[in-house]
Amino acid sequence: MKISSIAYLSWKYLSYRPLKTLALIAAVALTIYLPFALQAFINESTRILQERARSTPLLIGAKGSSIDLALNSLYFTEQALPSVEYGAFERLEESNLGRAIPLHARFEASGAPILGSTLDYFEFRGLSVAEGRMFTRLGDCVLGASVAKSLGLGPGDKIVSSPENVFDLAGVYPLKMRITGVLATAHTADDDAVFIDLKTAWTIEGLAHGHQDLTTPGASDAVLSRDGNTIRANASVLEFMEVTDENVDTFHFHGDRSNYPISSIIAVPDSEKSRAITLGRYQSDAATEQIIVPFEAVTKLTNTLFATRKMVLGAFVLLGVTALGLSALVFVLSFRLREKEMRTYAKIGATDFTIRTLKFAEVAAVLVIGAAIAAVAVIGTQSLASQILPTLLG
Amino acid sequence: MLAVEKISFQYPKSSYTLNIPAFEAKGGTTTAIVGPSGCGKTTFLNLVAGVLVPSSGSVKIDVTPVHQLPDSARAAFRLEQIGLIFQEFELVEHLTVRDNILLPLHLGLHREGDARSTLVDRARELADATGIGDYWNKRPNNLSHGERQRVAICRALCVDPLLILADEPTGNLDPTNKRKVLDLMIDFAKAKNRALIVATHDVDLLDAFDEVVQFDELNQPEEARAKG
């Protein structure tokens, strides 16, 4: 008996029933593919999460969940912890233990998170401007590559920050910002963010504002009274919603900057000793902030993912066993329905071995094709995961 | 060609017993075996073909004691030397006319190189000769009853068997097709000097055969035969 003849007969039957064959192949392929694809996604997401965390030595923020602090600072997720004062950053910077970068990740613009920071952040993350230039004055912003692409915006365009609450008249103002540049693709969460200077973030927060000139006598009808440097005006005073070259000088801050809010601080100690000292500073009960090692926080998170993975993998294995069981049942029923055909083979002169081989070849063909499709899909998913996950996680 | 001696056979859990004292068929002769349903014609053909094995007695085709061959050798012998034709045609629906005729080749008939191409050529010639050449690449469900039976005959004849066994080959055919199909088998047997045994109910066709065996008379318990 020639293998080619058996393969030929098997193929003839499988191609005669294309829908049944495809359904069986799909069942086999999915059974193999799903657990491996899930594994690939989890491995890749773990790698990406840990990679960004590993490149961020220390994070300082309000006391609370270390995972919330890490996710907000690394991925600009919703700020779940209270803010810390800018003074905390100033004290850290004055300690000369290394570099400190303040982060303000609370607002959004067109669905993209806004990160307020200093130019040090760009240097620290290795971000460069691909188009246009970096922000230079209050009200400027640069866009991450993905945000620019998805919103179709570029240098010269404007983007408006989203108010947190339209009824909060004293709170977050929508600020129309001038886009001065677009960053080069970094394949990190930075691609999906809008970057502004810390002062612009505070302006959105309502801590700085600009309005029509009230100092010149007769400049506005809104002035109620003047008493030396104190000018009282009514609510008709025009507040600027956009910083322009003409009105930039009217913007001013109120209160002590040390009390201004930031969401966290990236600390980059310049030595192991500095690191130990920095860590030690925030260990005392009196400390109002917490310090975390982002890698440890993210590892805690990925361990949770691993536990979830085990459960999901278990579910997939059960589903797979069920799908394979059903496939086996389909084969058994199919062979039973084809009993007459097999008897004809036997009467003509096929040996039992030939008939068994024929059946085996049909099952094997479905399994091999299903496995091959699954293997290709898994390889595709692995390479795709490394491309799409940074965006998804961002 | 075919020599059957004192064979008996009984299906498991059945009281029916087949007893054939002797049966012969020479090359180039055509034999019809007739008898009522259930008299054992199909069982006899299966015993001769080696599909079933007699509990006693012998079946020899040429010099080969078919009844003594092990299962796989008996199957291989059947594939090479016996052409079987069935009432229900027993074509494989998912195979084309070509592949149905060449089914013995797909199932292990040993033909290599030139012998293989000769067999394929011969299958094509038979298909053309029997008027089904135009359906060469069609599946059986596109054919009429008469055409399907011709495919089954081509399948039996293309390996050039020593013995052709046909079980009610005309049972599902109209009168015109019955005669055509029978002539086809008889012509082959005569031309190639092969033995043809046909189990049939059809008395109108019996004049075409060299010999007619009343099977219910042949198949008698030994005691009954002794009394007779």
Interface residues (C-beta under 8 A of the other chain):
Chain A: M1 K2 S5 Y8 L9 K12 Y13 Y16 R17 K340 E341 T344 Y345 A346 K347 I348 G349 A350 T351 D352 F353 T354
Chain B: N46 A49 V51 D71 S72 A75 A76 F77 R78 L79 E80 I82 L84 F86 E90 V92 E93 H94 L95 D99 L103 P104 L105 H106 L107 G108 L109 R155
